[in-house]
Amino acid sequence: MWRQIRIGFLLFVLAITAWSTWHDRLSTTDWDEPLHIGIFPINPEGAGSSDAYIENLAGEDFAAIASFFNEEASRHGVAITNAVRVDLFPEVTELPPASPPGGSMLSNLWWSLKMRLYARRNARPPNRAPPQVRIFVQYHDPSFTRSVPHSVGLQKGLVGVVHAFAAADMTGANNVVIAHEVLHTLGATDKYDLATLAPLYPSGYAEPEREPRFPQEFAEIMAGRYAIDADTFEMPESLDEVLVGDQTALEIRWTDR
Ligand SMILES: [Zn+2]
């Protein structure tokens, strides 16, 4: 009897999450009103420099993300003027749940459930409309963190965790990572080779038809790097050097073929 209740409860939770994922997918990619994206800064190591950086953050530090989305949406034929709206929210003190190291299906499922609950607890500041997509940005002090963990964006739950650097000259590069993870929450897939990090051709090239093909002038957002030649790839310093490619536009339903 207890076993049946437990299984019934589990099926119920699964059904609810499946329904809400389907509902989120439709409501975030219909592009008939601006998609609301919220940025929630976090100081992961408690560093003083990260504190100062977060304190100085202003909405305009993320304005490049909104212009990037709006310009690219209109280039791909989306009719509304503002495809997205990006807002800065107050700092969050609770750290996101650590991602499972091994990554079995069950531990991933459990982790994504914990992420949803985490976002629910921390992305509802009083007196403000909660955003549809919640991006938690952990600002690491670059003087003692050289490389940061992988950022993630989950379509299930519309939540992203970004690892960024608390340095003024990294703001542009941080925005590239934020835009990439936002697109994951909308269903876009990575377009680079996981082993070599090379952009995939043609989907990971901003201008696959460009003649001559090299050097590419822009990076495709889900490839993260642009090809200087067949074996040299560089990361963009800001969203000024990034485009949304045709395959990504299709995945997030900016286009339908
Ligand atoms: Zn990715």
Residues whose N, C-alpha, C, O or C-beta is under 5 A from the ligand:
A	BS01	ZN	D190
